[in-house]
Amino acid sequence: MKQRHDTKRKTRIAEPVQVYLDRPDRDRLDRLTALLEATKSDVLRRGLEALDALTRRSTRTRATPAPLPTFRGQGLQTGVDLDDSASLLDLMNGGDASR
């Protein structure tokens, strides 16, 4: 561990946790530790914070669906083929759509 480990956050009560990583993940952790000039604990903590924020954001957007526009009218029309875009355009323009 680096010397900065305990001096950065003195109010935190640290509890040891053992993490098992495959070799590529250990190498990535070492690379990020050197790149960010942080301890391994700090890198893992920041990763947890990022994942926590990401999951909170995604559940928040899922909880509030986007409003869908609604229109007044006579309801569904019989004989409308949704796969025929030319006839749909013709119907929407009141019969004067250019082809």
WOCOR-V400494 format. One record per residue. N is the residue number from 1. PSI is psi in whole degrees, 0 to 359 (none if undefined). D_LAST is the distance of its C-alpha to the last C-alpha in Angstrom with 2 decimals. Layout:
BEGIN
n: {N | N}
psi: {PSI | PSI}
d_last: {D_LAST | D_LAST}
END
This chain:
BEGIN
n: {1 | 2 | 3 | 4 | 5 | 6 | 7 | 8 | 9 | 10 | 11 | 12 | 13 | 14 | 15 | 16 | 17 | 18 | 19 | 20 | 21 | 22 | 23 | 24 | 25 | 26 | 27 | 28 | 29 | 30 | 31 | 32 | 33 | 34 | 35 | 36 | 37 | 38 | 39 | 40 | 41 | 42 | 43 | 44 | 45 | 46 | 47 | 48 | 49 | 50 | 51 | 52 | 53 | 54 | 55 | 56 | 57 | 58 | 59 | 60 | 61 | 62 | 63 | 64 | 65 | 66 | 67 | 68 | 69 | 70 | 71 | 72 | 73 | 74 | 75 | 76 | 77 | 78 | 79 | 80 | 81 | 82 | 83 | 84 | 85 | 86 | 87 | 88 | 89 | 90 | 91 | 92 | 93 | 94 | 95 | 96 | 97 | 98 | 99}
psi: {152 | 163 | 330 | 348 | 309 | 345 | 340 | 316 | 90 | 338 | 346 | 137 | 108 | 146 | 128 | 138 | 134 | 128 | 129 | 121 | 144 | 164 | 315 | 323 | 323 | 319 | 319 | 319 | 317 | 318 | 316 | 323 | 316 | 318 | 317 | 356 | 52 | 172 | 165 | 322 | 319 | 319 | 315 | 320 | 316 | 324 | 319 | 319 | 319 | 316 | 321 | 315 | 320 | 317 | 325 | 319 | 318 | 326 | 330 | 320 | 329 | 330 | 332 | 100 | 153 | 140 | 138 | 137 | 145 | 151 | 146 | 150 | 198 | 11 | 196 | 143 | 138 | 148 | 8 | 127 | 108 | 344 | 349 | 92 | 330 | 316 | 329 | 315 | 319 | 315 | 319 | 330 | 7 | 25 | 355 | 39 | 138 | 142 | none}
d_last: {73.13 | 72.95 | 75.23 | 72.40 | 71.60 | 73.75 | 73.94 | 70.29 | 70.15 | 73.62 | 72.62 | 70.92 | 73.04 | 72.01 | 72.21 | 72.16 | 69.28 | 69.15 | 65.81 | 65.37 | 62.87 | 62.01 | 62.91 | 59.42 | 59.21 | 62.74 | 61.87 | 58.80 | 61.00 | 63.57 | 60.97 | 59.53 | 63.07 | 63.93 | 60.67 | 60.89 | 64.69 | 65.02 | 66.87 | 65.40 | 65.73 | 63.78 | 60.95 | 60.78 | 61.03 | 58.16 | 56.05 | 56.85 | 55.97 | 52.58 | 51.81 | 53.04 | 50.80 | 47.80 | 48.38 | 48.99 | 45.75 | 43.68 | 45.31 | 44.78 | 41.02 | 40.84 | 42.83 | 40.45 | 36.90 | 34.07 | 33.05 | 29.78 | 27.82 | 27.93 | 26.03 | 27.27 | 25.44 | 25.87 | 25.90 | 23.92 | 21.64 | 22.34 | 19.91 | 17.62 | 16.78 | 16.96 | 16.10 | 12.57 | 10.76 | 7.29 | 9.57 | 11.66 | 9.35 | 8.70 | 12.50 | 13.43 | 11.88 | 13.57 | 10.99 | 9.34 | 6.42 | 3.80 | 0.00}
END
